[in-house]
Protein backbone atom coordinates (compact mmCIF):
# COMPACT_ATOMS: atom_id res chain seq x y z
CA UNK A 1 0.00 0.00 0.00
CA UNK A 2 1.09 3.53 -0.72
CA UNK A 3 0.52 5.72 2.33
CA UNK A 4 0.16 9.49 2.46
CA UNK A 5 0.24 11.08 5.89
CA UNK A 6 -1.41 14.29 7.01
CA UNK A 7 -1.11 15.23 10.67
CA UNK A 8 -2.96 12.41 12.42
CA UNK A 9 -4.63 11.02 9.29
CA UNK A 10 -3.42 8.38 6.84
CA UNK A 11 -4.53 7.95 3.26
CA UNK A 12 -3.89 4.51 1.80
CA UNK A 13 -3.86 3.81 -1.91
CA UNK A 14 -2.90 0.78 -3.93
CA UNK A 15 0.83 0.70 -4.63
CA UNK A 16 2.45 0.34 -8.05
CA UNK A 17 3.30 -3.35 -7.63
CA UNK A 18 -0.33 -4.16 -6.90
CA UNK A 19 -1.56 -2.03 -9.78
CA UNK A 20 0.78 -3.76 -12.24
CA UNK A 21 -1.18 -6.99 -11.70
CA UNK A 22 -4.57 -5.46 -12.44
CA UNK A 23 -6.45 -5.89 -15.72
CA UNK A 24 -5.37 -3.40 -18.39
CA UNK A 25 -8.28 -0.99 -17.99
CA UNK A 26 -8.39 -0.95 -14.18
CA UNK A 27 -5.49 1.46 -13.47
CA UNK A 28 -7.14 4.13 -15.62
CA UNK A 29 -10.45 3.62 -13.86
CA UNK A 30 -8.70 3.78 -10.49
CA UNK A 31 -7.02 7.08 -11.40
CA UNK A 32 -10.22 8.51 -12.86
CA UNK A 33 -12.22 7.60 -9.77
CA UNK A 34 -9.68 9.08 -7.38
CA UNK A 35 -9.38 12.32 -9.33
CA UNK A 36 -13.10 12.81 -9.86
CA UNK A 37 -14.53 11.56 -6.59
CA UNK A 38 -11.91 11.42 -3.85
CA UNK A 39 -9.03 13.84 -4.44
CA UNK A 40 -11.00 16.96 -3.52
CA UNK A 41 -11.86 15.45 -0.12
CA UNK A 42 -8.19 15.04 0.80
CA UNK A 43 -6.34 17.78 2.69
CA UNK A 44 -4.78 20.34 0.31
CA UNK A 45 -1.23 19.47 1.35
CA UNK A 46 -1.78 15.81 0.44
CA UNK A 47 -3.65 16.48 -2.81
CA UNK A 48 -0.47 17.53 -4.61
CA UNK A 49 1.40 14.40 -3.51
CA UNK A 50 -1.48 12.12 -4.45
CA UNK A 51 -1.87 13.84 -7.82
CA UNK A 52 1.86 13.37 -8.55
CA UNK A 53 1.54 9.70 -7.58
CA UNK A 54 -1.47 9.30 -9.89
CA UNK A 55 0.39 11.00 -12.75
CA UNK A 56 3.28 8.60 -12.22
CA UNK A 57 0.91 5.60 -12.33
CA UNK A 58 -0.80 7.05 -15.41
CA UNK A 59 2.44 7.57 -17.35
CA UNK A 60 4.35 4.46 -16.25
CA UNK A 61 1.65 1.83 -15.75
CA UNK A 62 -1.88 2.70 -16.83
CA UNK A 63 -1.43 4.04 -20.35
CA UNK A 64 1.36 1.64 -21.37
CA UNK A 65 -0.64 -1.29 -20.00
CA UNK A 66 -3.83 -0.27 -21.81
CA UNK A 67 -1.95 0.43 -25.05
CA UNK A 68 -0.21 -2.93 -24.83
CA UNK A 69 -3.52 -4.72 -24.25
CA UNK A 70 -5.35 -2.88 -27.03
CA UNK A 71 -2.56 -3.50 -29.54
CA UNK A 72 -1.80 -7.03 -28.39
CA UNK A 73 -1.47 -9.79 -30.96
CA UNK A 74 -3.67 -11.87 -28.71
CA UNK A 75 -7.22 -11.26 -29.93
CA UNK A 76 -8.72 -12.69 -26.75
CA UNK A 77 -6.91 -10.07 -24.66
CA UNK A 78 -8.20 -7.24 -26.85
CA UNK A 79 -11.72 -8.65 -26.77
CA UNK A 80 -11.63 -9.04 -22.98
CA UNK A 81 -10.45 -5.45 -22.45
CA UNK A 82 -13.05 -4.19 -24.94
CA UNK A 83 -15.88 -6.01 -23.14
CA UNK A 84 -14.72 -4.65 -19.78
CA UNK A 85 -14.63 -1.13 -21.16
CA UNK A 86 -18.18 -1.53 -22.51
CA UNK A 87 -19.36 -2.68 -19.08
CA UNK A 88 -17.78 0.37 -17.51
CA UNK A 89 -19.40 2.60 -20.14
CA UNK A 90 -22.80 1.14 -19.26
CA UNK A 91 -22.40 1.40 -15.49
CA UNK A 92 -20.29 4.52 -15.03
CA UNK A 93 -19.38 6.18 -18.34
CA UNK A 94 -17.72 9.12 -16.62
CA UNK A 95 -14.85 6.81 -15.67
CA UNK A 96 -13.86 6.47 -19.34
CA UNK A 97 -12.96 10.14 -19.67
CA UNK A 98 -9.29 9.49 -18.94
CA UNK A 99 -9.00 6.76 -21.60
CA UNK A 100 -11.07 8.28 -24.42
CA UNK A 101 -8.14 8.85 -26.76
CA UNK A 102 -7.10 5.19 -26.55
CA UNK A 103 -10.67 3.92 -26.87
CA UNK A 104 -11.11 6.01 -30.03
CA UNK A 105 -7.96 4.52 -31.54
CA UNK A 106 -9.12 1.00 -30.65
CA UNK A 107 -12.49 1.64 -32.31
CA UNK A 108 -10.65 1.13 -35.62
CA UNK A 109 -9.32 -2.30 -34.60
CA UNK A 110 -9.17 -4.94 -37.33
CA UNK A 111 -11.15 -7.31 -35.13
CA UNK A 112 -14.80 -6.34 -35.58
CA UNK A 113 -15.82 -7.42 -32.09
CA UNK A 114 -13.19 -5.17 -30.50
CA UNK A 115 -13.99 -2.26 -32.83
CA UNK A 116 -17.74 -2.58 -32.25
CA UNK A 117 -17.28 -2.81 -28.49
CA UNK A 118 -15.15 0.32 -28.46
CA UNK A 119 -17.67 2.15 -30.64
CA UNK A 120 -20.42 1.10 -28.25
CA UNK A 121 -18.39 2.39 -25.29
CA UNK A 122 -17.84 5.72 -27.05
CA UNK A 123 -21.55 5.93 -27.87
CA UNK A 124 -22.42 5.28 -24.21
CA UNK A 125 -20.00 8.01 -23.17
CA UNK A 126 -21.52 10.48 -25.65
CA UNK A 127 -24.99 9.61 -24.40
CA UNK A 128 -23.81 10.25 -20.83
CA UNK A 129 -22.46 13.67 -21.82
CA UNK A 130 -25.74 14.59 -23.49
CA UNK A 131 -27.74 13.46 -20.46
CA UNK A 132 -25.45 15.51 -18.25
CA UNK A 133 -26.14 18.59 -20.38
CA UNK A 134 -29.92 18.09 -20.23
CA UNK A 135 -30.07 17.31 -16.50
CA UNK A 136 -31.60 20.70 -15.65
CA UNK A 137 -34.24 20.30 -18.33
CA UNK A 138 -35.07 16.79 -17.11
CA UNK A 139 -35.54 18.17 -13.60
CA UNK A 140 -37.87 20.81 -15.04
CA UNK A 141 -39.71 18.06 -16.96
CA UNK A 142 -40.25 16.06 -13.75
CA UNK A 143 -41.72 19.12 -12.03
CA UNK A 144 -43.91 19.75 -15.06
CA UNK A 145 -45.04 16.09 -15.02
CA UNK A 146 -46.21 16.49 -11.41
CA UNK A 147 -48.06 19.66 -12.39
CA UNK A 148 -49.62 17.80 -15.32
CA UNK A 149 -50.92 15.11 -12.96
CA UNK A 150 -52.81 17.82 -11.07
CA UNK A 151 -54.00 19.40 -14.32
CA UNK A 152 -55.21 15.98 -15.53
CA UNK A 153 -57.36 15.67 -12.41
CA UNK A 154 -58.66 19.23 -12.78
CA UNK A 155 -59.46 18.58 -16.44
CA UNK A 156 -61.27 15.34 -15.63
CA UNK A 157 -63.32 17.14 -12.98
CA UNK A 158 -64.18 19.94 -15.43
CA UNK A 159 -62.35 22.64 -13.46
CA UNK A 160 -60.27 23.75 -16.46
CA UNK A 161 -61.23 24.18 -20.11
CA UNK A 162 -60.04 22.15 -23.07
CA UNK A 163 -57.90 25.01 -24.36
CA UNK A 164 -56.16 25.51 -20.96
CA UNK A 165 -55.48 21.80 -20.76
CA UNK A 166 -54.08 21.69 -24.31
CA UNK A 167 -51.75 24.63 -23.61
CA UNK A 168 -50.30 22.92 -20.52
CA UNK A 169 -50.03 19.55 -22.28
CA UNK A 170 -48.27 21.22 -25.21
CA UNK A 171 -45.66 22.78 -22.87
CA UNK A 172 -44.99 19.38 -21.34
CA UNK A 173 -44.73 17.53 -24.66
CA UNK A 174 -42.58 20.24 -26.22
CA UNK A 175 -40.05 20.07 -23.36
CA UNK A 176 -40.08 16.26 -23.42
CA UNK A 177 -39.37 16.21 -27.16
CA UNK A 178 -36.64 18.84 -26.78
CA UNK A 179 -34.86 16.64 -24.22
CA UNK A 180 -35.25 13.52 -26.38
CA UNK A 181 -33.70 15.28 -29.36
CA UNK A 182 -30.84 16.73 -27.29
CA UNK A 183 -29.98 13.32 -25.84
CA UNK A 184 -30.26 11.41 -29.10
CA UNK A 185 -27.00 9.73 -30.08
CA UNK A 186 -26.42 9.11 -33.77
Buried (B, 14 or more C-beta within 10 A) or exposed (E): EBEBEBEEEEBEBBEEEEBEEBBBBBBBBBBBBBBBEEBEEBEEEBBEBBBEBBEEBBEBBBBEBBBEBBEBEEEEBBBBBBBBBBBBBEEBBBBBBBBEEBBEEBBEBEEEEBBBBBBBBBBBBBBBBBBEEBEEBBEEBEEBEEEBEEBBEBBEEEEBEEEEBEEBBEEBEEBBEEBEEEBEEE
